[in-house]
Amino acid sequence: MTASFASDSVTVLTGMYAAEAEYLAAGGPGAASFGLLAPFFAPDVVLHQAEALPYGGIWRGHEGMEGFFLAMSRVWESFDMAEQEFLATGETAVVLTQVRARARSTGRELAFPILQTVKIKDGQIAEVRPFYWDTEAIAGACAAVAPSERSTL
């Protein structure tokens, strides 16, 4: 494990979050091209979201990631990643993000942390596992939202 590899992982992550901000600023799902984000994700990327969330489930591949972003946009009117801290060692990175969000269906605002483990392989994100401190509070803020269509690709 080298410091260079760790800094490469952080470079991939900061690049992806910058591309995500550009994607959302351009209108996000349905309006902007997922092509802004695609280079940062392996074609067989897997995203594991907590089942208790309106966008819970396992999202696979680029099509799954597009579906995930669409599901998120249906749930959240705003979802701002206020602060982020990165720790990368080898192929694994940990990202601590402080989020400020407003639920589309209820208008409720929340501030909460998300801790993600991210596997990076060959310069792309291969797997993401987010961990929420309080999924019940998040799901409750979005209570009027029906469960999302989950990707089974």
C-alpha positions as CSV (number, residue, x, y, z in Angstrom):
1,M,0.0,0.0,0.0
2,T,1.5,3.3,-1.0
3,A,0.7,6.9,-0.3
4,S,0.4,7.4,-4.0
5,F,-2.4,4.8,-4.3
6,A,-4.3,6.4,-1.4
7,S,-4.0,9.9,-3.0
8,D,-5.2,8.3,-6.3
9,S,-8.3,7.0,-4.4
10,V,-9.0,10.5,-3.0
11,T,-8.5,12.0,-6.5
12,V,-11.1,9.6,-7.9
13,L,-13.5,10.4,-5.1
14,T,-13.1,14.2,-5.2
15,G,-13.4,14.0,-9.0
16,M,-16.7,12.0,-8.7
17,Y,-18.1,14.4,-6.1
18,A,-17.3,17.4,-8.4
19,A,-18.9,15.6,-11.4
20,E,-21.9,14.8,-9.2
21,A,-22.3,18.5,-8.3
22,E,-22.0,19.4,-12.0
23,Y,-24.5,16.7,-12.9
24,L,-27.0,18.0,-10.3
25,A,-26.4,21.7,-11.3
26,A,-27.2,20.7,-14.9
27,G,-30.6,19.4,-13.8
28,G,-29.7,15.9,-12.5
29,P,-31.7,12.8,-13.5
30,G,-33.8,13.2,-16.6
31,A,-32.1,16.5,-17.6
32,A,-28.4,16.0,-17.4
33,S,-26.3,13.3,-18.9
34,F,-25.1,10.5,-16.7
35,G,-22.0,10.6,-18.9
36,L,-20.6,13.3,-16.5
37,L,-20.5,10.6,-13.7
38,A,-19.9,7.4,-15.7
39,P,-16.1,7.6,-16.0
40,F,-15.8,7.5,-12.2
41,F,-17.9,4.2,-11.8
42,A,-16.8,0.8,-12.9
43,P,-19.4,-0.7,-15.4
44,D,-20.3,-3.3,-12.7
45,V,-20.3,-0.9,-9.8
46,V,-22.5,-2.0,-6.8
47,L,-24.2,0.4,-4.5
48,H,-25.8,-1.0,-1.3
49,Q,-28.4,1.3,0.3
50,A,-30.1,0.6,3.6
51,E,-33.4,-1.2,3.0
52,A,-35.3,1.1,5.4
53,L,-34.7,4.1,3.1
54,P,-37.1,5.1,0.3
55,Y,-34.3,4.4,-2.2
56,G,-33.0,1.4,-0.3
57,G,-31.7,-1.8,-2.0
58,I,-28.9,-2.8,-4.2
59,W,-28.2,-0.7,-7.3
60,R,-25.9,-2.4,-10.0
61,G,-24.0,-1.0,-12.9
62,H,-24.3,2.4,-14.7
63,E,-28.0,1.8,-15.3
64,G,-28.5,1.1,-11.6
65,M,-26.6,4.2,-10.6
66,E,-28.8,6.3,-13.0
67,G,-31.8,4.7,-11.3
68,F,-30.5,5.5,-7.9
69,F,-29.9,9.2,-8.8
70,L,-33.5,9.3,-10.1
71,A,-34.9,7.7,-6.9
72,M,-32.9,10.2,-4.8
73,S,-34.2,13.1,-6.9
74,R,-37.8,11.9,-6.2
75,V,-37.2,11.8,-2.5
76,W,-35.1,14.9,-1.9
77,E,-35.8,18.4,-3.0
78,S,-32.3,19.3,-1.9
79,F,-29.4,17.1,-0.8
80,D,-26.3,19.2,0.0
81,M,-23.0,17.6,1.0
82,A,-21.8,20.3,3.3
83,E,-18.5,18.8,4.6
84,Q,-16.5,15.8,3.6
85,E,-13.5,14.0,5.1
86,F,-11.6,11.3,3.2
87,L,-9.4,8.5,4.5
88,A,-8.0,6.1,1.9
89,T,-5.8,3.1,2.4
90,G,-5.2,0.7,-0.4
91,E,-8.3,0.0,-2.5
92,T,-10.6,1.1,0.3
93,A,-11.6,4.6,1.1
94,V,-13.9,6.0,3.8
95,V,-15.8,9.2,3.3
96,L,-17.6,11.0,6.1
97,T,-20.1,13.4,4.7
98,Q,-22.3,15.9,6.6
99,V,-25.6,16.3,4.8
100,R,-28.2,19.0,4.8
101,A,-31.4,17.8,3.0
102,R,-35.0,18.7,2.5
103,A,-37.6,16.0,1.8
104,R,-39.7,16.6,-1.3
105,S,-42.9,15.1,0.0
106,T,-42.9,16.6,3.5
107,G,-40.7,19.7,3.2
108,R,-38.9,18.5,6.4
109,E,-35.2,19.5,6.7
110,L,-32.6,17.3,8.2
111,A,-28.9,17.4,8.9
112,F,-27.2,14.1,9.3
113,P,-23.9,12.3,8.7
114,I,-23.3,9.5,6.2
115,L,-20.2,7.3,6.5
116,Q,-19.4,5.4,3.2
117,T,-16.9,2.7,2.5
118,V,-15.8,2.8,-1.1
119,K,-13.9,0.2,-3.0
120,I,-11.8,1.6,-5.8
121,K,-10.4,-0.7,-8.5
122,D,-8.4,0.3,-11.6
123,G,-9.1,4.0,-10.9
124,Q,-12.9,3.6,-10.7
125,I,-15.5,3.2,-7.9
126,A,-16.4,-0.5,-7.8
127,E,-18.5,-0.7,-4.6
128,V,-20.2,1.8,-2.2
129,R,-21.7,1.0,1.2
130,P,-23.2,4.0,2.9
131,F,-24.0,3.8,6.7
132,Y,-26.5,6.2,8.2
133,W,-26.6,7.1,11.9
134,D,-30.4,7.1,11.9
135,T,-32.3,5.6,9.0
136,E,-35.6,5.8,10.9
137,A,-35.3,9.6,11.1
138,I,-34.5,9.9,7.4
139,A,-37.3,7.5,6.4
140,G,-39.7,9.4,8.7
141,A,-38.8,12.8,7.1
142,C,-39.8,11.2,3.7
143,A,-42.8,9.3,5.0
144,A,-45.1,10.4,2.2
145,V,-42.8,8.8,-0.4
146,A,-43.7,5.4,-1.6
147,P,-40.8,2.8,-1.7
148,S,-38.6,3.3,-4.8
149,E,-38.4,1.0,-7.7
150,R,-35.3,-1.0,-6.9
151,S,-32.7,-2.0,-9.4
152,T,-32.1,-5.8,-9.8
153,L,-29.8,-5.5,-12.7
